[in-house]
Amino acid sequence: KFGIKHGEYEGWEKQSPGQFIINSEGVIIHEKLGWLDIDALLKVL
């Protein structure tokens, strides 16, 4: 319909969204699978 075709390989199609916070020392201090959750981020910060 729009002339857009799926490429031969475009990444892992079952990949899920997630959010992460990494501190200044490179340590992951928050990780959550799923869509962006601002309230969860603010609780960590």
Sequence and secondary structure as in RCSB ss.txt:
>XXXX:A:sequence
KFGIKHGEYEGWEKQSPGQFIINSEGVIIHEKLGWLDIDALLKVL
>XXXX:A:secstr
  S    S  S TT   EEEEE TTS EEEEEESS  HHHHHHH 
